[in-house]
Amino acid sequence: MTSMGRLSSGVGIPLVMMAAACGQLHLGGDGKDSSAHSIETALQQVVQATSRPKYVTPDSEGTRLWKLTRTFYTRRQFAPAWIDDRLPRPQMNALIRAVHAADREGLDPELYSASLLDRRNEDASKGFLTKRGFNPTEAVAMDVWLTWLYMKLASDLSDGVSDLAHADPKWKIQLESFNPLARLETALRDNRVAESLFELTPTNPDYRALQRTLAEYRRQVAGGGWPAVPANLRIKSGQSSPQASALARRLTASGDYSGKVLAGGHPSTYNPELQEAVKRFQRRHGLADDGVAGAALAAELNVPLDARLRQIELNMERWRWLPRDLGERYILVNIPDMRLDVWDHGTIPVSMRVVVGKPDTQTPIFNDTMTYIVFAPYWNVPTDIAKNETLPEVVRDPGFLNRMNMAVVDTEGNEVDPASIDLENPASYRFRQRPGTSNALGLVKFMFPNQFNVYLHDTPADSLFARASRSFSHGCVRLEQPEKLAAYVLRDQPEWTPERISEAMQGAQEHHVKLKVPIPVYLGYWTARVAPDGVVQFRKDVYGIDGRLTAKLGERLNRMKTSAVAAVVATAPVEATVKTGKQ
């Protein structure tokens, strides 16, 4: 399966039996090591060589990790880390166990040479012995590669495959710094190699739920996957049709329908129970839950299970791009899901639908901290909206400003007579909408100052929340229930009772309130998630980010495949070319 969880070239990695890429270690004429430090000397030659091993990926991530590998051995005076005399240390088995476990994180273990590790571990368990004596060259090649491999896997588990988060200009959520070298040194010292890698994966409920769903969907793939429905699906309520039977089988496979399914192609009836199953499926996929069994539904039903697996894996990857500790309390806006959840010590006390940016005015992906809210806000019309929308309306309709309760202000913030606007010099003026029920920001806005000038706010256009797809804004996030969010973020300030909040929202004057306890806000992008009730949800890739990530990931994975093949060569067993003194 070519997906992120099972990503491989589709061709098995051959076992190339040839000399190690780092070259042979020269031994003394008596067949023994030329000094007690021959292994250390060989290690120093490898890590300080002008050329680096072929398995080091030719990108910035590879350069960074190879530099850390060199530092690792320099700090330990080139003593091996994974090999003790002629035998592998237990830490090598622990690393192999962790590599195989990458599968449950949506990563293909073969990208980290799982099969090769198994073979080399078997070779190493023999003590790197040949018929003619001990071959330290193999030990050196293996030791350096294992160090590189640990730091590569650790880096990918910590902040995503090959640092993709930094490669995506749309993703501005701040990453935690991670030092794989320090992690490795501590893991070896404490003999916690596998645990040190397992502990790097996200622990938040969203990631863990996707992890469980991934395992379940893989079982479904192994069991044959989902049956298809006719692409020309068209069934009316109460109609008896073979298409209804096909629909029932498909919805049964995905757990949306638990009613009777007739075998042998006999027609079923599109009855209320099956219609409810369709509505459930529609809600899970962000569609209007109208129960219409037509072509649009068929298209969503016929998305292959493999594609859903890839979608889950992409979203698990994006969770790795977040800090591991999001805070005890935080606000999470999922842009494709068009939903806001407040997380408080593992529970969700506040959840609501939101309106996000249109595809051409996207809500940015970033995080910051909410520090204050504004009741009865003015809306200072952004320059691009004023130029492209407001000013043309003023020219067409002289009564537009009065009707919209808007004012014109000069560069010093003073209101001026709209009739005095110099249309030849519009940059000298700004448009501002006064507080009130018609204000574009509604009655309250929630501020987490940021470079995008984006915030959460109320809206007078409540009808938009009834729609399944809600990407209508200029970038800010509109809230379905702003009063509930205001009550939550002010809950540590008891003077702000529900009555006082309502009064401030309806006020005629703008009023700023500083939060006693600031709260982190994350505006993220996940097209696959599991709702708190355990129901798996999929959403449209409204901004095309899944598509871009797939392309970028493909580039990285191709480099990793090349690296895995090169590791075969670099660590292959060789015949020791030594003279024992006995012919």
N, C-alpha and C positions, 0 to 999 in steps of 0.2 A: 504494500500500500504506500503510495507516494504522498505522505502527509507529514506534518511536522513531527508527529509522534513516531512515525515509522519512516522518516526520511532516509533514503539511501539511494544510491545511484542506480539500483536495480541490478547491479552486477556484483557478485561476490568478490571480496578482496582476496587476491591470490596470495598464497604463501610463497614468497620469493626467497629462495635459498641462495643468498649471495652475501658478499662481505658487507659489514656494517658501514654505513655512510661516513661515520666519523673516523674510519681508518683503523688499521691494526696497531695494537700496542707492541712496541719492540721489547722483547725479553732477552735475558742474558743467554750466553752461549750454552750454559748448563741446563737450559730449559726451565729455570726458575725465575721468579721476578727479579729484576735487576736491583731492586731495593724494597724495603718493607713498605714503602709508600708508593708502589707502582700504580695502584688503583687511584690514589689521590692525584698522582702526576697525570694519569690518563684523563681523569675528570677535568683537571685544569686545562689540559690541551683542548678538550672538546669545547668547554664553555667559553674559553678565551680565544677561540679560533676566529679568524676574520670572517669566515662564512658560517652561517647558522644552519642547523639541520633542515632538511627539506620539509619536515612535517610542521615547521613553524609557518603559520599562515601568512601570506604576503599582504598584510594590511596593518593598520595602526594598532589593532588589538594584538596581533601576533608580535609586533615589535615590542609592545609594552610587556607582554608576558615573557618573552625571551630575555628581556632586560632583567626582569624580576628573577628568572631562573638563574641567570649568571650571578646576581646578587646573593641568591640563596646559597649557592655553593661557595662563593667567596667568604661569606660569613662563617661557614662551617669548615673553612680551610680545606675545601674540596673533599671532605669525607663523604662517602656515599650515604644516602638516606634510606634507600629501600632494600639494599643488599647488605647482608652481614656475612663477611668472609665469602663463602661459596654458595650461600643459601639465601633465598628471599626472606625478608622479615615479615611478620604477621601483618604489618601495615599494607603490604602489597595485596593481600587477600581482601583487606578491608576496602581498598580503593576499587578493586574489581567488583565487589559487592555494590558499592555506591554507583559505579558506572552502569551496571545492569539495572539499578533502580531508577535511572534517569527516564526509563520508559513510562513510569507513572506520572512524571512531570510533563508529559507530552513531548519528550525529546527522544530521538532514536539512539539507543546505546551504541549502535555501530558507528555513529559519528564520532564516538570516543573510543572506537576500536575494541569493543567488548569481546568479540570473538578472538581477535589477536591477543588481547590480554590473557584470555584463558589459555591460549596455546603457549604464550611466552611464560606464563606462570608454571605451566607443566615443564617447560624446558628448564626454567630456573630452579625448580624443585630438585632437579638432578644435579644441581651444584655447578652449572656451567662447565661441565667436564666433557672433554672429548676423549677419544681413544688415546691421545698422546699427551694429555695433561690439561691443567686449568687454563681457561681462556678468559682473562679479565676484560678483554675488549667487549665481549657480550654484556658483561656486568655493567660496564661503564655506559654503553649505549642504552641499556634498559633503565638504569638509574636516572639518567638525565631525561629520558622520555617520560618516565612516570612522574617526575617533578613537573614537567611542562603540562602533562595531561591533568594532573590534580588542579593546577592553577587555571587551566582552560575550563574545566568542568565547574570549578568553584565560581569563576567569573560569570559563566553562562547562567548558573543557578541563581546567582546573587542579583544581577542586573540585566539579564537577558542575553540572548545569543549574540555573541560577537559585538556587544555594545550597540545593538541596534537602536536603542532609545536615543542615543546621541546622534545617530544617523538620520533620524526622522525629524525634520524641521517643524512638524506640526505638534510634536510632543514636548511640552514645556514643563511637565511636572518634574520638580526637582528630585534628583536621585541622591541617595545616601552614598557617601564615599565608601569604597570597599577595597581592602588590601589583601589580595589572595596570598601574598608572601607571608604576611603575619599570621594569616589563617593556617597556612601549611605548617609553619614552624610550631605553632601551638598544638596543632593536631598530632604532629609527630611526637612532640614532647609528652603529651598527655595520653598517647596511644588512643586517639579518638578520630581516626581518619574518616571512617564512614559517617560517624555521627556529625562531624564538623561540616560535612557536605549536606546531609539530610536537613540540618538546622538552617540552611540558607534559604530554603524554599518558603514562600509566603504562607503565613498561618491564618490569614483572615478568612472568615466564613465563605466569602464569595469564591476565593481561589480553591478552597478545599471542596466546595460543592461542585465546581467544575471538574476537579480531579476525580471525584466519584462518578460524575456523569460520563467522563471520558472512558472510565473503566467499563461502565455499563454499556455504552454505545459500542465499544470494541467487542463485548460479548454478543451484542446484537449482530454485528458484522459477521462474526464467526458463525452465528446461527442462520445466516442467509440474508440478513438485512431487511429492508422494508419492501413490500410489493408496490408496484406502480399502479396509478389509476389512469384511465384514458385521458389524453391531453385535451380532448374535446368534451370533457366532463360537462354535463348539463342535466341537472335533475331538479324537478320541481317538488315542492312539499307534497307529501302523500303519494308521490309517483312510485310505482313498482318497476324496477329496472335492474339489469345485470350491472349497470354502473354503480348502483347503490350498494350492491354486494362487494364490488371492488373497493368502493369507498370505505365500507365497514371493515374490510380486511386490513386496509392501510391504516385506518385510525386505531384498530385493535393492536397492530404491531407497535405503534408509538405510544400506546397507553392512554389514548384519548377516548376510546370507546370500549365499553365492557358488556355491551349487549350481545344478542344472538347474531351469529354470522352463518349464513347458509353456505353449504359446501357444494362443489360441483358446478359452479357458475349459475346456480338458480337465482332468480331475481329477488332482491330484498326491497323493502319499502323505505323510502326516505321519510321515516317517521320522526316524531318529536325527539325521541331519545338519540337518534343518529344526528339530528340537527343540532342538538345540544353538544354533541361530540365535535361537530364541525365548528361551532362557536368557540368551544374550548381551544381547539387547534388554532383558530384565527386569533384569539387573544394571545396565545403563546407566541405567535409570530408577528405580532404588531399589526394585524389586519383588522379592519372593521368587522365586528362580530355580528354580522347580519345573517349568517347561516346560508348564504347563497352558495350553492354548489355549482360553480362555473369554472371557466378557464383559469381565472386568477387563482382560485383555490388549488386547482390541479397543478399549476406551475409550482406552487409552494410545497405541495405534497410530494411532488416528484423530484425535489432536490435530493440528490443521492446521499445516503447515510455517510459515505466517505467524505463528502463535502461538509457535512455537519461536524464530523470529526475534526477536519482541518480548521473549521471555524472555532471550535472549542479550544484547539491547540493555540491558535493565534491569540485568543483572548487570555489564555493562561500566560502566554508570553508577555502580553501587555501588563498583566498583574505583576510580573517580575520587575517591571520598570518602576514600580512604586516603592516608596520607603516601607520597610517592614513594620514600623510602628507608625500608624496613621494618627494615633492619639486615642485617648480613652473616649473622647467625644469628637465627632467630626461630621461634616456635611459632605455627602457624595452625590454629585450630579452625573448620571450616565446619559451622555448626549444621544446615542442611538435609541435608547430606551425611553428618552424624553421623560425622565423621572428623577425626583430628588428623594434621597433617604437620609435621615439623621441617624447616625450610629452613636449609641451611648452604652458603653461597657457591654458590647455584644448584642444589644437589643436595638430595635428600630421604633422609637416612640413617635416619630413623625415621618410620614411618607406622602408624596403627592405627585401628580402629573405636572409637567412643566412644558413650556414652549421654548424651543432652542432656535439657533440661527439657521437661516436658509442656506442652501448649498453655496450660494455666491456671497453670503455674509455669515460665514461659519462662526459658531461659538468656539473660541480657542480652548485648547486642552492645556490646563495648567493648574497650579495650586497656589493658594495664598491663605491669609488669615483674616477672618472677619473681625473687625475691631469696633464698628459702630453701625447704627441704623439711622435712617432719616424718615421721620414721619411727615406727611403732607409735603412731599418733595417738589421742588421746581424741576422741570425737565429742560436742561440746557441742550438744545438741539445740536447734535454733532455737525461739524462743518460739511461733511459729505452729504448728510441727509438734508441740511439746510439748502445746499447748492442744488441738489438733484430733485428734491421733492417739495420742500417748504416754499422756497422763493418762486418757483414756477406757479405754485398755487396762489401765492399772493398776487402775482402779475395777472393771473386769470380771474381771480375772485377777490375784489377789494374787501369783502366782508369775512374772508377766511380767518384772519387773525382774531377778530372778535368772537366769531363762532367757536373757535378752538381755544378761547381763553388764553391767547398767546400775546406776548409783548415783544417789542424790539428794544434791545439794549445796545449802548455804545461800548467801546473798548474798556471803559471804566465801570461798566455795570449799571449805568443810568438808563432808565426807560426813555425812549424817544418816540415822537409822533411817527407812526408808520408812514404817513403821507410824506414825511421828510426824507425817506430813504433814498439815497443816491444809488440808483440801480447800476450805475457805471462803476461803482466802488463797493460792492456788497461785502467785501472782506472787513469793512469798517464796522460791521454790525453783527450782532448775534440774535438768534431767536430763542425765547425762553417761554415755556408754558407754565402758567401759574398753578399752584396747588388746587386740587379739586377732583371731582369724580371723572372728569373727561381727560385728566392728565395721562399722558402715555405711560407714565411709570406707576399709575394707580395711586394708592394712598400711602405706600411705604416702599423703601428700597433698603437693601442690605449690602453694606460696603466692605469689601476686602481689597483695599487699594492695590492696583496692579498696572502693569505696562499696557494692558489692552483696554483699560477703561471699561471693563465689563463688570456687571454686578447682577444680583438677584433683585427682582422687583415685582410688585403687583401689576395688574393690567385691567383696564376697563373692558377688554375684549374677552369676556369669560366664555363665550361660545366656542372658542378655539379648543378648549380643554375636552370637549366632547368628541373631537376628531381622533382617529387612530394615529395619524401622522401629524406631528405638530412642529414642523420646522418652518416658522414664519417670521422670526425676529431678525433684527439687524446684528445680532451677536449676543446681546444680553439674554438672561434666562428669566422668563416670566413664570410666576408662581400661581398655582391653582388656589392654595390656601395660605396666603401671606400672614393672616392673623395667627394661625397655629405656629408658624415659624417664629414670629415675633415673640409670642408667649414663651416659646422654648428658649430662645437665645437670651431672653431677659429673666429667665426663671431664677437666676441668682440675685436678682434685684427686686425684692418683694414689693417695693413701692409701685412697680409697674404691674398693676392688676389688669385683668382683662378689660375692665371698664375704662381704665386710664389709657390703655393701648388703643381701644376703639375711639376714644375722644381725641387722642393725638392724631390718629389716622384721618379723622374727619375735620381736623383743624384747618384754619385759613392761613396759618403761618408755618413755614418749614421749621422742624424741630429735630436737632441732632441728639442722639443718645449713645454715649460710649458704653461698650459692653464691659462689665466687670470682669468677666471671664471670656477672653477672645476664643474663637473656635476655628479650627482649620477647615478649609473648603477645598475640595478636589473636584475639578471638572474633568471627567475622564471619558473614555470611549471604549465600550464593550458591547459587541453585537451578540454575544452569547452569555447568559447568566442563569443562575438558579434563584428563583424568588424565595423569600423566607418560608413560604409554604411548601417548598420542595419541588415546585413545578419548573421545568426547564423552559427557558425563554430564548427565542432567537429574534433578531431585529435586522432590518435592512441596513446595509452599509451606506448610510445617507451621505457621507462625505468621501466615500471611496477609499477610506483608510485601510480597510482589510485588503483591498486590491494592491495598494502601494506596499503594504507590509509584506504581502506574499512575494512580490517582486524582489524587494530588498532582502528578504529572508532567503530566497532562492540563490542570490549572489553569495551570501555568507555560507550557506550550506554547501555550495559547490566547492568553496575553498576548504571547508572542513572535510569533505570527501577526499579531496586531493591530499590533505594532510594525513588522513587515515591510511591512504595507500602508501604514502611516503614512510609512514611509521613501520610498515611491514618490512621495507628495505632497511631502514635504519636500525632495526632491532633483530634482524634475522640471524639465526645461529650460523657460526662460521667454524671451519676447521682450523684449529690452532696450528700455525706454522712455526713450530718450535723444534729445537733439537734437544733431545733428551740426553745425548751423549752415548746412547745405546742404539746402534744401527740394526 
